[in-house]
Amino acid sequence: MPMPGRHFLKTTAVLCLLSLFASGCWDNREPEWLASSLLLAFDLDEENMYKAIVVLANPLFQGGGDVGTGSGGGGEKLPFWVHSARGRTPFEAVLNLSQGTSRQIRFSHILVLLFSERLARAGIWPVLELFQRHRELRANIQTAVVDGDLEELLRADFPLEFLPSTAIDRLLRITSIERSIIPDSRLLTKFIEFTRPGEEMILARLKVLSQEAGQGKQGEDQQSQGQESPGQKHPPGAPAEVTGAAVFRGEKMVGWMDGHETRGQNWIRNTLERGAVIIELPGKKGLATIEIIKMQSKIEPKINGGEVMITVEIMTEGRLQDLVVSPGETPRLDKDFDQTLENRFAESIRRECERSFARAKELKADIFGFGNAIYRRFPRLWEEDLAGRWEEAFCQLSVEFLVEAPIKRSGMIFTSPPGK
């Protein structure tokens, strides 16, 4: 009679022996056959075909040669390659990229998703749908609408970065944090905005700049003085800047907002990080710069006399960073002057919010989520009355902005030194 457990031990031994002959994984892809995509962009051509544009990191530049062929260093190879393909759908366009590449494209390292203005005005939902379904494409990336030639931007020389994908990703992140003149540009946030009732999408605006402007006056002066040596190259200017936003109604873009209007939206939505507000001193005797160091806002829907209204409460703190005045006219930093600065600081914030709200009403797009706040506070009112006509109701909505803006600090000094 066999001993208990002997059959189990035999089976375990056989499985251990078989595991010695099994190696690799079911989805193994050789590294020398791969190329990583760091940026993906979409456009529409004249025949309304989707155009997928990809920025590929050059493995020859990174690795110093092709492992599979044993070749030497990268030589004059560029660190990236811009490649494009067309298709009737976004996925077909992405799939057709393989027809012109010698390596299999990997999409799991994408940093940025860009849309051309033409595609944005036609509708971006098919691309968003692709990003929700594709197993390699991620939603935790930056996204923007390009104002200008999309391919010219991707082939431009960014002075501080090797790759345009890295440059655009950092440009969007840093501008959002330091200036707050663009909206939250994360793709996942756009999915949320699109699916929420009573709220519209807003994407960052990436404006393409002329490269000729980057030559600068310094180069012209040197050439006129005969100081420029033959073949001397001037450093290029910035190929793009991030400012303002593209406003959507549904899946289609309906217009642009400038930086001040976009910052007003950030004030209202409680998405403002940092920034500076410049105000005039009393009597127009100079300017003061107030840096925003803390802020919080809250949207409160109310029903007053049968009508819906919105109250936006904004609480912020500022730091006095500089005074642009003549040395002999430096104001005395006393309690009265501080109160005047705080009042003007609050009024400047209120004007930005009102300006943003007025622009949104022109475009008939509730980019603040006022409708969503009503939907959550008064769901029956929303379903029975406002859901089917919110675009019209939004343009007639009454909104009150209540701003508290104390200035807590005055920098490293309490008062400016007197002039001579």
VOPAGU-2260 file (C-alpha; in pm, 1 decimal, decimal comma):
REM VOPAGU-2260
SITE   aa  ch    i         X         Y         Z
SITE  MET   A    0       0,0       0,0       0,0
SITE  PRO   A    1     151,9     334,8    -103,4
SITE  MET   A    2     237,6     575,6     175,2
SITE  PRO   A    3      10,6     883,4     210,0
SITE  GLY   A    4     147,9    1190,5      31,7
SITE  ARG   A    5     384,8     992,9    -194,2
SITE  HIS   A    6     173,2    1072,3    -503,1
SITE  PHE   A    7     179,1    1442,7    -416,8
SITE  LEU   A    8     558,8    1438,1    -381,8
SITE  LYS   A    9     601,7    1268,5    -719,9
SITE  THR   A   10     376,7    1524,0    -888,8
SITE  THR   A   11     567,0    1811,6    -729,2
SITE  ALA   A   12     900,2    1668,5    -841,7
SITE  VAL   A   13     778,0    1632,1   -1201,6
SITE  LEU   A   14     652,7    1993,9   -1206,6
SITE  CYS   A   15     984,2    2118,9   -1069,7
SITE  LEU   A   16    1173,4    1934,1   -1344,5
SITE  LEU   A   17     943,7    2072,1   -1615,4
SITE  SER   A   18     993,4    2426,9   -1487,9
SITE  LEU   A   19    1364,8    2399,2   -1568,0
SITE  PHE   A   20    1280,6    2374,7   -1938,5
SITE  ALA   A   21    1023,0    2656,8   -1940,8
SITE  SER   A   22    1167,3    3009,5   -1970,6
SITE  GLY   A   23    1053,7    3354,3   -2077,8
SITE  CYS   A   24     700,9    3491,9   -2067,6
SITE  TRP   A   25     397,5    3454,7   -2289,2
SITE  ASP   A   26     424,3    3809,0   -2428,6
SITE  ASN   A   27     801,0    3829,1   -2471,9
SITE  ARG   A   28     929,9    4102,5   -2706,4
SITE  GLU   A   29    1300,5    4140,1   -2777,8
SITE  PRO   A   30    1432,2    4488,2   -2679,9
SITE  GLU   A   31    1624,9    4534,9   -3005,3
SITE  TRP   A   32    1296,8    4503,5   -3196,2
SITE  LEU   A   33    1122,7    4780,5   -2998,7
SITE  ALA   A   34    1099,4    5160,2   -3017,4
SITE  SER   A   35     935,9    5366,2   -2742,6
SITE  SER   A   36     680,1    5631,2   -2826,5
SITE  LEU   A   37     696,9    5931,2   -2592,2
SITE  LEU   A   38     435,7    6154,1   -2754,5
SITE  LEU   A   39     124,5    6083,8   -2961,4
SITE  ALA   A   40     -66,3    6348,4   -3157,0
SITE  PHE   A   41    -374,8    6341,6   -3378,0
SITE  ASP   A   42    -482,7    6558,3   -3669,2
SITE  LEU   A   43    -735,6    6550,7   -3956,0
SITE  ASP   A   44    -626,4    6575,2   -4319,2
SITE  GLU   A   45    -813,8    6731,3   -4610,9
SITE  GLU   A   46   -1007,7    6406,9   -4668,4
SITE  ASN   A   47   -1114,0    6389,7   -4300,8
SITE  MET   A   48    -880,8    6094,9   -4242,6
SITE  TYR   A   49    -730,1    6064,3   -3897,1
SITE  LYS   A   50    -357,7    6133,1   -3888,1
SITE  ALA   A   51    -155,1    5982,7   -3604,0
SITE  ILE   A   52     181,5    6147,2   -3537,6
SITE  VAL   A   53     428,7    5983,0   -3305,3
SITE  VAL   A   54     761,0    6094,5   -3154,6
SITE  LEU   A   55     990,7    5792,8   -3116,4
SITE  ALA   A   56    1300,2    5790,3   -2897,4
SITE  ASN   A   57    1592,4    5683,2   -3115,8
SITE  PRO   A   58    1741,0    5364,0   -2962,3
SITE  LEU   A   59    2065,0    5416,7   -3161,6
SITE  PHE   A   60    2113,2    5753,3   -2992,6
SITE  GLN   A   61    2040,7    5610,9   -2647,9
SITE  GLY   A   62    2218,8    5276,4   -2665,1
SITE  GLY   A   63    2510,7    5366,6   -2889,5
SITE  GLY   A   64    2426,6    5112,2   -3155,3
SITE  ASP   A   65    2197,0    4834,7   -3273,2
SITE  VAL   A   66    2253,1    4528,7   -3059,0
SITE  GLY   A   67    2111,1    4299,5   -3322,7
SITE  THR   A   68    2351,1    4410,0   -3596,4
SITE  GLY   A   69    2656,0    4494,4   -3387,3
SITE  SER   A   70    2693,2    4838,3   -3539,6
SITE  GLY   A   71    2885,5    5116,1   -3367,6
SITE  GLY   A   72    2773,9    5443,4   -3212,3
SITE  GLY   A   73    2483,8    5660,7   -3314,2
SITE  GLY   A   74    2704,6    5901,3   -3511,8
SITE  GLU   A   75    2492,1    6185,3   -3648,3
SITE  LYS   A   76    2163,2    6021,4   -3550,5
SITE  LEU   A   77    1904,1    6250,5   -3393,1
SITE  PRO   A   78    1770,3    6157,4   -3048,0
SITE  PHE   A   79    1415,0    6126,5   -3181,8
SITE  TRP   A   80    1216,4    6058,5   -3497,9
SITE  VAL   A   81     877,2    6204,0   -3593,3
SITE  HIS   A   82     662,4    5959,5   -3790,4
SITE  SER   A   83     300,4    5977,5   -3909,7
SITE  ALA   A   84      32,8    5759,9   -4070,8
SITE  ARG   A   85    -331,9    5796,1   -4172,2
SITE  GLY   A   86    -642,1    5588,3   -4115,0
SITE  ARG   A   87   -1020,3    5600,4   -4119,9
SITE  THR   A   88   -1025,9    5563,2   -3740,8
SITE  PRO   A   89    -772,8    5668,6   -3475,1
SITE  PHE   A   90    -678,5    5305,0   -3408,1
SITE  GLU   A   91    -624,1    5232,2   -3777,1
SITE  ALA   A   92    -400,3    5538,3   -3802,2
SITE  VAL   A   93    -198,4    5416,2   -3502,3
SITE  LEU   A   94    -180,9    5066,7   -3650,6
SITE  ASN   A   95     -59,7    5203,3   -3984,7
SITE  LEU   A   96     242,1    5360,0   -3814,3
SITE  SER   A   97     405,1    5016,3   -3828,5
SITE  GLN   A   98     422,4    5029,3   -4210,3
SITE  GLY   A   99     704,5    5283,8   -4201,5
SITE  THR   A  100     902,7    5170,0   -3899,2
SITE  SER   A  101    1167,5    4900,4   -3862,0
SITE  ARG   A  102    1076,8    4840,6   -3497,4
SITE  GLN   A  103     762,3    4757,1   -3307,6
SITE  ILE   A  104     624,6    5070,5   -3142,0
SITE  ARG   A  105     566,6    5058,9   -2768,5
SITE  PHE   A  106     300,9    5305,1   -2641,6
SITE  SER   A  107     326,0    5244,0   -2267,3
SITE  HIS   A  108     576,7    5529,0   -2214,6
SITE  ILE   A  109     375,1    5812,0   -2371,7
SITE  LEU   A  110     401,6    6138,9   -2178,6
SITE  VAL   A  111     179,6    6372,5   -2383,4
SITE  LEU   A  112    -128,4    6354,7   -2606,0
SITE  LEU   A  113    -179,5    6647,6   -2845,9
SITE  PHE   A  114    -472,3    6748,7   -3067,8
SITE  SER   A  115    -463,7    6981,7   -3366,0
SITE  GLU   A  116    -714,0    7268,2   -3365,2
SITE  ARG   A  117    -880,5    7122,9   -3672,8
SITE  LEU   A  118    -945,0    6788,7   -3504,3
SITE  ALA   A  119   -1051,5    6958,5   -3179,6
SITE  ARG   A  120   -1318,2    7157,9   -3361,2
SITE  ALA   A  121   -1437,9    6845,7   -3544,7
SITE  GLY   A  122   -1456,6    6637,6   -3223,8
SITE  ILE   A  123   -1201,8    6450,4   -3011,6
SITE  TRP   A  124   -1422,1    6178,8   -2862,6
SITE  PRO   A  125   -1299,7    5899,7   -3098,5
SITE  VAL   A  126    -944,9    5957,1   -2969,0
SITE  LEU   A  127   -1060,1    5964,2   -2605,8
SITE  GLU   A  128   -1250,7    5642,4   -2672,6
SITE  LEU   A  129    -931,9    5482,2   -2804,0
SITE  PHE   A  130    -739,1    5581,4   -2490,9
SITE  GLN   A  131   -1003,1    5420,0   -2272,0
SITE  ARG   A  132    -996,8    5089,3   -2460,6
SITE  HIS   A  133    -633,8    5042,7   -2565,7
SITE  ARG   A  134    -441,6    4833,9   -2312,0
SITE  GLU   A  135    -110,0    5019,4   -2359,2
SITE  LEU   A  136    -234,0    5379,2   -2370,9
SITE  ARG   A  137    -250,4    5543,4   -2028,3
SITE  ALA   A  138    -473,5    5819,5   -1890,6
SITE  ASN   A  139    -221,4    5971,1   -1645,2
SITE  ILE   A  140     -54,6    6184,3   -1914,4
SITE  GLN   A  141     -64,1    6550,5   -2015,0
SITE  THR   A  142    -285,3    6672,1   -2299,3
SITE  ALA   A  143    -331,5    6997,9   -2492,1
SITE  VAL   A  144    -468,3    7151,6   -2811,4
SITE  VAL   A  145    -204,2    7295,1   -3045,2
SITE  ASP   A  146    -263,4    7642,8   -3185,4
SITE  GLY   A  147     -53,5    7630,4   -3502,3
SITE  ASP   A  148     126,4    7371,9   -3715,9
SITE  LEU   A  149     136,0    7048,7   -3516,4
SITE  GLU   A  150     414,9    6876,3   -3710,7
SITE  GLU   A  151     628,5    7191,6   -3714,3
SITE  LEU   A  152     608,1    7194,4   -3335,3
SITE  LEU   A  153     713,1    6829,0   -3303,0
SITE  ARG   A  154    1015,1    6881,7   -3530,2
SITE  ALA   A  155    1124,8    7202,7   -3356,2
SITE  ASP   A  156    1441,6    7238,1   -3152,7
SITE  PHE   A  157    1370,9    7283,4   -2782,3
SITE  PRO   A  158    1683,0    7450,1   -2636,7
SITE  LEU   A  159    1693,5    7273,1   -2298,3
SITE  GLU   A  160    1574,8    6923,9   -2393,8
SITE  PHE   A  161    1676,7    6647,6   -2633,5
SITE  LEU   A  162    1319,8    6529,3   -2695,8
SITE  PRO   A  163    1012,7    6742,3   -2781,4
SITE  SER   A  164     797,1    6503,7   -2577,8
SITE  THR   A  165     996,2    6572,8   -2260,0
SITE  ALA   A  166     997,9    6946,9   -2329,8
SITE  ILE   A  167     619,7    6969,9   -2384,0
SITE  ASP   A  168     544,5    6750,7   -2082,7
SITE  ARG   A  169     757,0    6968,6   -1853,9
SITE  LEU   A  170     627,7    7289,5   -2011,7
SITE  LEU   A  171     267,9    7190,7   -1931,1
SITE  ARG   A  172     347,7    7077,9   -1577,5
SITE  ILE   A  173     565,2    7374,6   -1478,4
SITE  THR   A  174     333,0    7638,8   -1627,2
SITE  SER   A  175      35,7    7482,4   -1449,6
SITE  ILE   A  176     215,6    7496,3   -1114,4
SITE  GLU   A  177     402,2    7827,2   -1140,3
SITE  ARG   A  178     155,0    8045,5   -1331,9
SITE  SER   A  179    -188,4    7874,5   -1321,6
SITE  ILE   A  180    -273,3    8029,7   -1660,3
SITE  ILE   A  181    -370,1    7691,1   -1808,2
SITE  PRO   A  182    -624,2    7439,1   -1678,6
SITE  ASP   A  183    -544,3    7103,3   -1526,0
SITE  SER   A  184    -404,8    6923,0   -1830,4
SITE  ARG   A  185    -418,2    6561,0   -1713,4
SITE  LEU   A  186    -606,9    6334,9   -1953,7
SITE  LEU   A  187    -787,6    6152,2   -1672,1
SITE  THR   A  188    -935,8    6486,1   -1561,7
SITE  LYS   A  189   -1071,4    6537,0   -1914,0
SITE  PHE   A  190   -1252,2    6203,0   -1899,0
SITE  ILE   A  191   -1417,8    6313,1   -1575,4
SITE  GLU   A  192   -1517,3    6654,0   -1713,2
SITE  PHE   A  193   -1664,6    6497,2   -2026,1
SITE  THR   A  194   -1881,9    6245,6   -1840,4
SITE  ARG   A  195   -2008,9    6470,7   -1559,8
SITE  PRO   A  196   -2355,1    6622,7   -1614,2
SITE  GLY   A  197   -2351,5    7002,0   -1617,5
SITE  GLU   A  198   -1981,8    7041,3   -1695,1
SITE  GLU   A  199   -1772,7    7094,5   -2007,6
SITE  MET   A  200   -1411,4    7011,3   -2094,9
SITE  ILE   A  201   -1131,5    7263,7   -2106,7
SITE  LEU   A  202    -782,9    7174,2   -2239,1
SITE  ALA   A  203    -454,0    7362,6   -2223,3
SITE  ARG   A  204    -355,1    7575,6   -2523,9
SITE  LEU   A  205      -9,4    7512,3   -2671,4
SITE  LYS   A  206      75,1    7797,8   -2908,3
SITE  VAL   A  207     340,6    7742,9   -3176,6
SITE  LEU   A  208     586,2    8033,0   -3211,3
SITE  SER   A  209     781,2    8128,3   -3521,1
SITE  GLN   A  210    1138,7    7999,0   -3507,9
SITE  GLU   A  211    1256,5    8311,4   -3692,1
SITE  ALA   A  212    1174,2    8508,9   -3378,1
SITE  GLY   A  213    1431,7    8304,1   -3193,1
SITE  GLN   A  214    1721,5    8463,3   -3383,7
SITE  GLY   A  215    1682,3    8767,5   -3163,0
SITE  LYS   A  216    1804,0    9122,7   -3209,1
SITE  GLN   A  217    2143,6    9030,9   -3074,6
SITE  GLY   A  218    2215,5    8824,7   -3384,6
SITE  GLU   A  219    2106,7    9107,2   -3615,3
SITE  ASP   A  220    2330,4    9355,1   -3433,9
SITE  GLN   A  221    2630,7    9123,5   -3451,7
SITE  GLN   A  222    2582,0    9066,7   -3821,4
SITE  SER   A  223    2552,4    9439,7   -3891,2
SITE  GLN   A  224    2875,7    9502,7   -3700,3
SITE  GLY   A  225    3059,0    9227,4   -3882,7
SITE  GLN   A  226    3127,4    9034,3   -3563,1
SITE  GLU   A  227    2959,8    8711,5   -3670,3
SITE  SER   A  228    3192,9    8439,9   -3791,4
SITE  PRO   A  229    3094,3    8226,0   -4091,8
SITE  GLY   A  230    2884,6    7928,8   -3989,9
SITE  GLN   A  231    2812,1    8070,2   -3644,6
SITE  LYS   A  232    2472,7    7956,6   -3515,9
SITE  HIS   A  233    2239,4    8153,5   -3292,2
SITE  PRO   A  234    2051,7    7973,9   -3014,2
SITE  PRO   A  235    1689,8    7919,1   -3113,3
SITE  GLY   A  236    1405,2    8087,1   -2931,1
SITE  ALA   A  237    1126,1    7898,7   -2759,8
SITE  PRO   A  238     929,3    7706,4   -3026,7
SITE  ALA   A  239     608,1    7717,7   -2822,6
SITE  GLU   A  240     444,3    7868,1   -2517,0
SITE  VAL   A  241     161,8    7747,1   -2297,8
SITE  THR   A  242    -104,2    8004,2   -2219,9
SITE  GLY   A  243    -481,6    7996,4   -2204,9
SITE  ALA   A  244    -714,2    7714,2   -2293,5
SITE  ALA   A  245    -931,2    7550,6   -2557,7
SITE  VAL   A  246   -1297,1    7545,3   -2450,6
SITE  PHE   A  247   -1522,0    7255,4   -2551,6
SITE  ARG   A  248   -1895,6    7206,5   -2573,2
SITE  GLY   A  249   -1945,2    6834,3   -2575,1
SITE  GLU   A  250   -1664,7    6678,6   -2776,7
SITE  LYS   A  251   -1608,9    6982,9   -3000,8
SITE  MET   A  252   -1391,2    7284,4   -2937,0
SITE  VAL   A  253   -1583,7    7613,1   -2958,9
SITE  GLY   A  254   -1316,6    7875,4   -2887,7
SITE  TRP   A  255   -1004,7    7994,2   -2703,5
SITE  MET   A  256    -957,2    8160,5   -2365,6
SITE  ASP   A  257    -657,2    8377,9   -2279,5
SITE  GLY   A  258    -437,1    8334,1   -1973,1
SITE  HIS   A  259    -632,4    8570,7   -1745,5
SITE  GLU   A  260    -965,0    8410,7   -1836,1
SITE  THR   A  261    -818,5    8066,1   -1774,3
SITE  ARG   A  262    -677,9    8170,3   -1437,6
SITE  GLY   A  263   -1024,4    8296,6   -1348,4
SITE  GLN   A  264   -1152,8    7945,7   -1417,3
SITE  ASN   A  265    -883,2    7807,2   -1185,6
SITE  TRP   A  266    -989,5    8049,9    -912,3
SITE  ILE   A  267   -1348,8    7928,9    -937,6
SITE  ARG   A  268   -1268,6    7557,7    -969,9
SITE  ASN   A  269   -1020,0    7554,6    -678,1
SITE  THR   A  270    -744,1    7431,9    -911,4
SITE  LEU   A  271    -509,5    7729,9    -884,7
SITE  GLU   A  272    -157,2    7644,7    -766,0
SITE  ARG   A  273      56,6    7957,6    -768,9
SITE  GLY   A  274      85,7    8283,5    -956,0
SITE  ALA   A  275     115,0    8660,9    -919,5
SITE  VAL   A  276    -135,8    8945,4    -937,1
SITE  ILE   A  277     -19,2    9293,6   -1036,5
SITE  ILE   A  278    -223,9    9583,7    -899,0
SITE  GLU   A  279    -206,1    9961,2    -927,4
SITE  LEU   A  280    -112,3   10162,4    -620,0
SITE  PRO   A  281    -347,3   10440,5    -504,7
SITE  GLY   A  282    -323,4   10749,0    -721,3
SITE  LYS   A  283    -158,5   10546,7   -1000,1
SITE  LYS   A  284     180,4   10612,2    -839,8
SITE  GLY   A  285     318,0   10268,9    -919,2
SITE  LEU   A  286     255,4    9895,0    -924,8
SITE  ALA   A  287     266,8    9619,2    -666,4
SITE  THR   A  288     310,9    9247,2    -729,3
SITE  ILE   A  289     126,6    9010,7    -496,2
SITE  GLU   A  290     230,4    8644,5    -509,3
SITE  ILE   A  291     -44,3    8392,3    -438,0
SITE  ILE   A  292      73,4    8158,4    -162,8
SITE  LYS   A  293    -250,7    7986,9     -61,5
SITE  MET   A  294    -605,4    7964,0    -194,9
SITE  GLN   A  295    -929,2    7775,6    -153,7
SITE  SER   A  296   -1264,9    7818,2    -325,1
SITE  LYS   A  297   -1611,0    7668,7    -291,5
SITE  ILE   A  298   -1914,2    7668,2    -523,9
SITE  GLU   A  299   -2247,5    7700,3    -342,2
SITE  PRO   A  300   -2573,6    7665,3    -543,7
SITE  LYS   A  301   -2884,0    7827,8    -392,6
SITE  ILE   A  302   -3249,8    7876,2    -479,8
SITE  ASN   A  303   -3368,1    8233,2    -426,9
SITE  GLY   A  304   -3729,7    8318,3    -514,3
SITE  GLY   A  305   -3762,4    8013,0    -735,9
SITE  GLU   A  306   -3446,8    8102,1    -930,0
SITE  VAL   A  307   -3115,0    7917,9    -907,6
SITE  MET   A  308   -2806,9    8123,9    -831,4
SITE  ILE   A  309   -2444,1    8041,4    -757,0
SITE  THR   A  310   -2217,5    8185,3    -489,6
SITE  VAL   A  311   -1842,9    8132,1    -531,0
SITE  GLU   A  312   -1646,3    8185,5    -210,1
SITE  ILE   A  313   -1272,8    8243,2    -262,0
SITE  MET   A  314   -1022,6    8265,0      22,1
SITE  THR   A  315    -661,7    8338,8     -68,1
SITE  GLU   A  316    -345,5    8469,0      94,4
SITE  GLY   A  317     -77,6    8677,1     -73,6
SITE  ARG   A  318     279,2    8791,3     -25,4
SITE  LEU   A  319     399,9    9136,8    -132,9
SITE  GLN   A  320     693,5    9070,4    -365,4
SITE  ASP   A  321     781,6    9409,3    -512,5
SITE  LEU   A  322     681,1    9773,7    -544,0
SITE  VAL   A  323     750,3    9955,9    -870,0
SITE  VAL   A  324     772,7   10318,2    -756,0
SITE  SER   A  325    1022,2   10605,4    -759,4
SITE  PRO   A  326    1258,2   10597,1    -457,7
SITE  GLY   A  327    1119,8   10921,1    -320,7
SITE  GLU   A  328     756,9   10808,4    -351,8
SITE  THR   A  329     778,8   10476,0    -166,0
SITE  PRO   A  330     451,6   10439,1      28,7
SITE  ARG   A  331     457,3   10381,7     399,0
SITE  LEU   A  332     363,1   10020,9     477,6
SITE  ASP   A  333     113,6   10093,5     753,6
SITE  LYS   A  334    -224,6    9944,3     837,2
SITE  ASP   A  335    -417,6   10174,0     600,4
SITE  PHE   A  336    -186,6   10095,1     308,4
SITE  ASP   A  337    -210,0    9721,2     378,2
SITE  GLN   A  338    -590,4    9741,5     377,0
SITE  THR   A  339    -582,3    9927,3      44,4
SITE  LEU   A  340    -357,6    9661,0    -108,6
SITE  GLU   A  341    -583,1    9382,6      18,5
SITE  ASN   A  342    -894,5    9548,7    -123,9
SITE  ARG   A  343    -729,5    9595,3    -461,9
SITE  PHE   A  344    -594,3    9238,8    -452,1
SITE  ALA   A  345    -943,6    9101,7    -388,6
SITE  GLU   A  346   -1095,5    9323,3    -657,1
SITE  SER   A  347    -839,3    9204,4    -914,2
SITE  ILE   A  348    -928,4    8841,6    -838,0
SITE  ARG   A  349   -1299,1    8918,7    -865,2
SITE  ARG   A  350   -1248,8    9084,3   -1205,4
SITE  GLU   A  351   -1060,7    8778,9   -1338,2
SITE  CYS   A  352   -1344,2    8551,0   -1227,0
SITE  GLU   A  353   -1608,5    8775,3   -1384,5
SITE  ARG   A  354   -1405,9    8798,9   -1705,3
SITE  SER   A  355   -1375,0    8420,7   -1722,8
SITE  PHE   A  356   -1747,4    8374,5   -1656,1
SITE  ALA   A  357   -1838,7    8628,9   -1926,1
SITE  ARG   A  358   -1619,3    8450,4   -2183,3
SITE  ALA   A  359   -1768,0    8112,4   -2093,0
SITE  LYS   A  360   -2120,2    8253,0   -2144,1
SITE  GLU   A  361   -2015,9    8381,7   -2487,5
SITE  LEU   A  362   -1906,1    8027,4   -2577,4
SITE  LYS   A  363   -2212,7    7873,1   -2403,4
SITE  ALA   A  364   -1989,7    7628,8   -2218,0
SITE  ASP   A  365   -2010,7    7565,2   -1843,5
SITE  ILE   A  366   -1643,1    7495,6   -1778,6
SITE  PHE   A  367   -1681,6    7568,6   -1405,1
SITE  GLY   A  368   -1911,4    7279,7   -1316,5
SITE  PHE   A  369   -2192,3    7508,4   -1194,3
SITE  GLY   A  370   -2447,1    7271,3   -1347,4
SITE  ASN   A  371   -2283,4    6974,2   -1179,8
SITE  ALA   A  372   -2300,0    7151,1    -841,7
SITE  ILE   A  373   -2674,6    7206,2    -894,7
SITE  TYR   A  374   -2713,9    6843,3   -1006,0
SITE  ARG   A  375   -2555,0    6721,8    -681,4
SITE  ARG   A  376   -2735,8    6966,7    -449,7
SITE  PHE   A  377   -3080,0    6970,1    -619,7
SITE  PRO   A  378   -3103,7    6648,2    -826,5
SITE  ARG   A  379   -3481,6    6666,0    -878,7
SITE  LEU   A  380   -3466,0    7026,7   -1003,7
SITE  TRP   A  381   -3185,7    6927,9   -1240,2
SITE  GLU   A  382   -3366,1    6626,5   -1386,7
SITE  GLU   A  383   -3707,7    6791,1   -1418,1
SITE  ASP   A  384   -3610,3    7137,2   -1538,7
SITE  LEU   A  385   -3244,3    7212,2   -1612,2
SITE  ALA   A  386   -3087,5    6899,0   -1765,5
SITE  GLY   A  387   -3244,0    6946,3   -2107,5
SITE  ARG   A  388   -3179,8    7322,1   -2133,0
SITE  TRP   A  389   -2865,7    7386,7   -1929,2
SITE  GLU   A  390   -2684,6    7560,1   -2215,2
SITE  GLU   A  391   -2955,7    7827,1   -2222,8
SITE  ALA   A  392   -2993,0    7839,6   -1843,3
SITE  PHE   A  393   -2616,4    7876,8   -1795,3
SITE  CYS   A  394   -2610,3    8193,6   -2006,5
SITE  GLN   A  395   -2877,5    8345,5   -1778,1
SITE  LEU   A  396   -2727,4    8219,4   -1450,8
SITE  SER   A  397   -2662,1    8469,5   -1172,2
SITE  VAL   A  398   -2322,4    8422,2   -1004,0
SITE  GLU   A  399   -2182,8    8615,0    -707,0
SITE  PHE   A  400   -1809,9    8612,2    -626,8
SITE  LEU   A  401   -1712,8    8664,9    -262,6
SITE  VAL   A  402   -1336,1    8714,5    -225,1
SITE  GLU   A  403   -1122,8    8743,5      87,3
SITE  ALA   A  404    -759,0    8818,9       8,4
SITE  PRO   A  405    -542,6    8913,3     307,2
SITE  ILE   A  406    -174,4    8988,3     245,9
SITE  LYS   A  407       7,6    8804,3     523,1
SITE  ARG   A  408     370,2    8879,3     439,5
SITE  SER   A  409     576,7    9160,0     289,3
SITE  GLY   A  410     889,1    8967,1     195,9
SITE  MET   A  411    1223,0    9004,0     379,7
SITE  ILE   A  412    1165,1    9368,7     485,1
SITE  PHE   A  413     883,1    9552,8     659,3
SITE  THR   A  414     927,0    9880,5     470,5
SITE  SER   A  415    1132,4   10012,5     181,2
SITE  PRO   A  416    1439,4   10229,6     254,2
SITE  PRO   A  417    1382,5   10603,9     198,7
SITE  GLY   A  418    1512,0   10767,0    -117,9
SITE  LYS   A  419    1802,2   11010,3    -120,9
